[in-house]
Amino acid sequence: MPADHPACTRRQWLAAHLPAGLALAGIGTGAALPLAAYALPERTLVFPSDHGSHPELRTEWWYITGHARAAGRPWGFQVTFFRSRVDATQGLQSAFAAKQLVFAHAAVTDVQGRALLHDQRIARAGFGVAEASTQDTNVRLQDWTLVRSDFPPRTDDVPSGSGSRYRAHIAGGEFALDLAFDTTQPVLLQGAQGLSRKGPEASQASYYYSQPQLAVSGTLTVGGRRMDVTPGTGRAWMDHEWSEALMHPEAQGWDWIGMNLHDGSALTAFRLRRADGSALWAGGSLRAAGQPTRVFGPHEVAFSPERFWTSPHSGARYPVQWRIDTPAGRFTVQAVLDAQELDSQGSTGAIYWEGLSDLRGSSGQVVGRGYLEMTGYARALRLG
């Protein structure tokens, strides 16, 4: 949603929210900011500390998407917490200086009702209002929370002591989520063992890992009706990414998928787009269940739009069906519901499309389900 996913993706949501964030911090948008980025060093990710926050870097997010059945109906859901370092306040001594900002987005896709429900929050870190722990995933924004704890493994693929359970509690205006997500597979390190390039320059990279194929349990509340998730029907995907990188100046936006396949595989693909729609950078990975991860190079992934939907709210024209070519094969991504545009101008300032989508294989059969994210279609993302 979602900072740096591709090239600062959810990824350079910072690019869209900078004016709002500075206003919250009490700083004029004309303030001089140190915007130079540097190449992140290769390092071994260490858990559980790397599940936590990294406030020394500019941008970070924890991002969970998924689907499940409840009350006999299919639902999609998205929960994202963002942390942003405010460069202009780092040298200030006042306890009231907003040195870190915390944002959150949440959404529910009502597949049967053909509706998307969305809510958002924003606050400066501290004073018991918003916090992101450096010890483990424990992010709070008022009464919205995302917390990780150790969890016994569910399969032989997960070594003892390495399992995780994430709990998300979201109380939105039109919906509520009280969900748990349990690992069924090991952590998936994206890129070069967790260092993921997001652009042609070495500084355009992030530390990035995923937790695909999460088992889902808990409750959804929509329209005042509290519904239990039907056991065995849900799958979710978690991304955690942090970076110092800035978006490449030619980048207009990005397209990204995270797909849980029915056979237990996990597919990631993304690209950064120029204004003319051509690819500036691309990447991704495929991990078959129990197998090593196959990382895709920047010239091995191609996104080709096949069908479009125009938002009646923003006027943006989104490709809601894609052909995606990868070293693992050709796939078709189809939105389950076309109208899954999110207007986050009340927090990050961005308008983007992020929604539940099906994944079809080369023969046309549905082989998986997950989320598609598209940014930069309503307007280009730029740092102010």
Secondary structure as UniProt FT lines:
FT   HELIX           9..25
FT   TURN            29..30
FT   TURN            47..48
FT   HELIX           49..51
FT   TURN            55..56
FT   STRAND          59..70
FT   TURN            71..72
FT   STRAND          73..85
FT   HELIX           87..89
FT   TURN            90..91
FT   TURN            95..96
FT   STRAND          100..110
FT   TURN            111..114
FT   STRAND          115..124
FT   TURN            127..129
FT   STRAND          130..132
FT   STRAND          138..141
FT   TURN            142..143
FT   STRAND          144..150
FT   TURN            156..157
FT   TURN            160..161
FT   STRAND          164..171
FT   STRAND          175..182
FT   STRAND          188..189
FT   TURN            193..194
FT   STRAND          195..197
FT   TURN            202..203
FT   STRAND          205..222
FT   TURN            223..224
FT   STRAND          225..229
FT   TURN            231..232
FT   STRAND          235..243
FT   TURN            249..250
FT   STRAND          253..261
FT   TURN            262..263
FT   STRAND          266..273
FT   TURN            275..276
FT   STRAND          279..287
FT   TURN            289..290
FT   STRAND          293..296
FT   TURN            298..299
FT   STRAND          302..310
FT   TURN            312..314
FT   STRAND          317..326
FT   TURN            327..328
FT   STRAND          329..335
FT   STRAND          341..344
FT   TURN            345..348
FT   STRAND          350..360
FT   TURN            362..363
FT   STRAND          366..374
//
